[in-house]
């Protein structure tokens, strides 16, 4: 039986780069891979975009209503068997889609490796990530560091270069002056305290 893997980490920990490297490794050995991504992630459009500048077009771009098992089964019917599924930005997938990826790994015997964030900029879980933390056979943290040098666990959202701690859960990196920065917990709370002081002062 193949497994469902969840490889998670803070922003800029190399998730997409790792995905593209795994794809290269499989293909170098003559094996076929399928890359999937949720439409919610509009960064790069229909491509996986690495911060190193490497990009690759995805095979299936899925909206939240689509059944992943059905889409993958149809892809295999039209294109032949695949040896691995690689999912980018999986935190944006719906709960039912993670369940379907789990079913694919188990019933179709296809290793399925998912890459994504564990928490948002307010330390809340994403729907897809929460389900993966419950179902994945294997959990692996991809590590990065805060600018202070400590291990980064959290994600800070910046708008026009300033940290914010309110707003909608989903705001895509590099769109509408939104950026993200990986932070250690200490720096996260330091910036949050500064933000709240500034907000109270304005009130």
Phi, psi and omega in degrees: 000131176282170187238159171260124182248142173237114177251111188237163176178172178288171179306144174067028177264001175094025182298307182293324177298317179297318178301313182293327177292318178297318178301315179298318181299316179297312185291330177297335179261014176078019182258158184255134179239159177234123180256129180235157181202145176283144179297337179305324179279093183277353177295120181084358180062240182266026181238150165278129184241118176268147178294345176280355178098000178273135179228160176203138180290140178277160179271325178227122175253115193247137172269172189292344182269344187284146178271115186293322179299316180294318181293319179292318179299319178293320179298316180296320179299323184272333189238355181096172184296153177237155184259344181197145173248133179239124182247129179255148178052045188289347177300338181273353176289154177278162181306313182297330180287327174292319176302320180291323176295321176299316180295322178300312181300318186280312188271327178266353177059045179244118175304131184234115186247118184252137179240133179182181177277151175270319183228160178268191185286355177247014180069019175266154179279153170271153181303311181295317181294318180300319180291322178295322179297335178273325190255331188301137176292330184223132177244131180223126178271128173264121192264150171212177183238153172285162180293347176278350178103347179278164179297131179272130178244336190240169182240123176262137177260131175244138172238122186054038175083003181241137180293137176232154183228021175225156177132179179295151181297319185258117171215121191281137179304135177074012175243139179055043177063023178265134174222164178231151178221133177287132185230147168283161182303321182298313179292324178303310182289330176296312179294324179295319178297318179296320179297314182292323176298317179294322179293316179295326179293320180293330180284000000 
